[in-house]
Amino acid sequence: MGIVAIGLSHHTCPVEVREKVAFSEGRLTEALESLSRDHGMTESVILSTCNRVEIYSFADQPVRKSHESIFDFIRRYHNLDPAHRQHFFFLEQQSTLEHLFKVASGLDSMVLGETEILGQIKKAYNHSLEGHFSGRILNRVFQNAFSVAKKIRTETSIQRGSVSVGSVAVDLAVKIFDDLKGRKVMVIGAGDTSEKTARALLSRGAHSIFVTNRSYERASKLASELDGIAIHFDEWEKNSPQVDIIVSSTSAPHYVIDRQRLEPMMSKRKGRPLLLVDIAVPRDIDPDCAMIDGVFCYNIDDLQAIADHSMKLRQKEVDKCDQIVKEKADEVLEQIQRGQLMMKQRQSSGQLNANAANFLPSSGKLES
Amino acid sequence: MRFDEHWMMVAATLVYGMAVMYSIFLWRKGFTRDDTINIGILVGGFGFHTLALMIRAAETQRCPINNLFEVTMFTSWLVGFGFIIASFWSRFRSIAAFVAPVIFSLSLMTLFPNVDGPVDSLRLEGWFILHVPIILLAYGAFAMACVSSVMYLTHAHYLKYNKEMAFWVRLPSIYRLETTSVMLLTGGVILLTLGLGLGFVILKNTSGSFLSQDAKIYWSIAVWVGYFALVLLHWIFSIRGRFLAWLSLALFVFVLTTFWAANLLSDIHNSPAGN
């Protein structure tokens, strides 16, 4: 009997396999019921995200049997070929706890130290808790996973810095403007990276977005997705004095913004700073623009260098995090095992009392 | 040997000097973490400084702002007090490295010979009671504006030319630093206008004229014109950014380097002791 985990992730298989095994949110309860009713799992939590599908369970049966039962459930539920077994990992006891704690802390994520996964685990756990599929054992395990994630976040630098070009651009914008609320952004070129950067700026409170592209159609499409305003490519300069951040990612072979063009724009801005984010290759913004007072210019190499440095700093922290995870997993497993032992003792003494109680009336009858 | 306010100021200046040395180290290293050590050193110096002020106040039974020694001691204490308040905000903790040279320079001036002369009893009554502290508050505001401007220039330099370091530097945003500088400069000009206005009233009451041929008065008017022009340039002509920060720094350096000489050359502010 013990805690087990079965799953697959971006480490073990490609997205073609992950999407076959994913559990839709609407059918989670049904899946948990099946695990409990048909496969003998006392407690279960199903974590299904775009990068991983993992089932954490506790059952009063040997771990090998639990592994087989859960895999059988997954195979039947998703109608999988048995050959898919090679993509799954099978964990038990200590390794289950260590894995969950690492996942919750973002140590197993595609982007090391990311925090989104913690929210997804909390959601998965709450789903099981509300449906009474998580009990005494998994409650303890998951609560500890959340506290480990918090400890790692506060005691190490695993989440320090930004590791994507978009988030680096946002952090630099905050260093210039303090608060992005009410700041206006212009996106020149409707590419994928500029869209991500614009979304990152919007998520931090940027007010409105102007999108311009050589193809007005693409500009309108991205503008409607970002809840922004599309403008014709030959009109972007007219709108530029009111914007605070320009993100440029066109495929133009020449500079889209140069010093001659920017200087008159800056004089209309009355000294307000301007952040230029150039994520195009070849570059869209003439580096000479940075010489103008109040203009802060970053190209893709500047942003990538910061992101890489952040990642290196995070990687340096991994050993420290692993140590925290291991210590906590040892402690939690010991608590669970002690609890189970005490429960068994209570049950056996309860059984003795029950036997005695059963015996007493008869003995009472005998006495009478 | 009695440990009076002068000895306390010597102790405070020495500790501030240590903070300046540590600040040089921080400047070289970059402001990538909270400089709690520097804050601790400055708070230590501020403790001695406060003691010096309290001893002086207890001895004279009045606010110690009536001769060059007291004025300099009080102004630098105000800057220190501003620093303590600012360091409550985590984003402003790096201010210690910027404020240390200002407090150290001011405190060093209190140790110069002959600054602690006798106090004219006239200075202890009437409008004088308000004239001096209001002007001191104005100079305190200009000192903090200078600190904020240097922080602005440092942060803007990192953001423009040392981009990777800029990401890790723990300095307030340049927008916040500029806003702080403008607020302090505007507040300082209002206070200086009030203080100087009171000075002219005092002059009229004592000598019958609003103006006197005095080095300190001309110097004060020059300082007022400088700061007033700066504030006007910002509010009317939208002068901002590095230009504003450099002007704020230059003006305060002028005040710092000429204040003492202006006092010594002044007949009415240095007779028998100046402010």
Interface residues (C-beta under 8 A of the other chain):
Chain A: G161 S162 V168 D171 L172 V174 K175 I176 F177 D178 K270 G271 R272 P273 A290 D293 G294 F296 Y298 D302 A305 I306 H309
Chain B: H155 L159 K160 K163 E164 A166 F167 W168 V169 L171 P172 S173 I174 Y175 R176 S238 I239 R240 G241 R242 F243
